[in-house]
Amino acid sequence: MKKLIWIIVLFCEMGLHGHAQNFDDFFTDKTLRIDYIFCGDFQKQEIFLDELCALPSWAGRRHHLNELPLEGNGQITVKDKAAGTVIYRTSFSSLFQEWLNEKEAKSVKRAFENTFLIPYPKQPVSITTELKNKYHQTCATMTHDVDPKDILIHQRGTEGITPHRYLLKSGDYKDCIDVAIMAEGYADENMELFYQDAQTACDALFEHEPFKKLKNRFNIVAVGSKSQDSGVSIPRENMWKNTAVNSHFDTFYSDRYLTTRSVKTIHNWLAGIPYEHIIILANTDTYGGGGIYNSYTLTTAHHAMFRPVVVHEFGHSFGGLADEYAYDSAPSPYYPYTIEPWEPNITTLVNFESKWKDMVPDNTPVPTPAETEADLIYTKVGVYEGAGYSLKGIYRPTTECRMKINEAPAFCPVCQRALEKLINFYTK
């Protein structure tokens, strides 16, 4: 009987492995860069294809190809056109979707650039890109076919590659997570300062778990994208600079929100360098930053809080982690109380089983009273009210965390687990 069970188990395992997706069956070691325009207003959103580009290598994952890393606010699904099977999926968020929650979106139509990377297909594919609203409902979708032999796919990254230096080289780009750190607002005379700042950012990241213990899964490259002017634009001070990616503070009229809408320009600077995730350092001491899941981190490099902020923002752009701070008793415009957020570190308790319920000690009250002892506030997991910008109805895992305050020395245990799970997803 035991022998029969062993044979059945072995047969099942062979069947599973037999159906496992093989990267080389569908893709070649190149990148298909897809540039989209997301546009519209509060009532109606649309997706338009802008340009297709080919890059000379693929630095992304070669496992779990037809699985989503996280739900995100948008998703891309790639199907083999002949067979109709899903061969690659990914997810993202966008500045456009944030803007839809702003007052301006009720009276003005706007367009935003968005760029995404997928492995380069061997055969024609059908690509579906969809945007989700805050209720996780699809609000815009576009499906288009791509023939990898199309002569109008722009070949980039074969010459004129931006100067760059590796700060950490743990292995081949095929095996590691490749993070590019870009210069913004660094003129020619500032480039050595940029490389120093990039090293500081790299060091800050790997001071935090789980990045510290999984450092050998990462490559970090500093990319010297030169600006005409030093510094970055601060509209409220009538200060406008000619910089590499045209970033500016005062995004959505928020003083400290530093972003750029020149997304294609970011990727043009990086063409020819293996990369998956992007950190942009701004040459300014003005406080601020921003991080958009699977898009980019952008943060000031010369403020006293540079080190914790760049790690916090990378938590957004790499890990899809939500802000755990709160400042308003009204419902958050991003997180309806009736919907479970997709971000792994906040909950409305609608589907708490999918979050960190398994990490909460038995008999823990909900909401959990805030801890005050320093050795507990970062490690004692509970269900603490106040997160996702709302003081009520949204909960975080610990009293304090890197995703809540700059003074926190670490990511909380829940954020650490979520980040480690994602790193394993990309590399195992």
Secondary structure, 3 states (H helix, E strand, C coil): CHHHHHHHHHHHHHHHHHCCCCHHHHEEEEEEEEEEEEEECCCCEEEEEEEEEEECCCCCCCCCCCCCCCCCCEEEEEEECCCCCEEEEEEECCHHHHHCCCHHHHCCCEEEEEEEEEEEECCCEEEEEEEECCCCCEEEEEEEEECCCCCCCEECCCCCCCCEEEEEECCCCCCCEEEEEEEECCCHHHHHHHHHHHHHHHHHHCCCCCCCCCHHHEEEEEECCCCCCCCCEEHHHCECCCCCCCCECCHHHCCCECECCCHHHHHHHHCCCCCCEEEEEECCCCCCEEEECCCEEEEECCCCCHHHHHHHHHHHHCCCCCCCCEEECCCCCCCCCCCCCCCCCCECCCCHHHCCHHHCCCCCCCCCCCCCCCCCCCCCCCCEEEECEEEEEEEECCCCCCCCCCCCCCCCHHHHHHHHHHHHHHHC
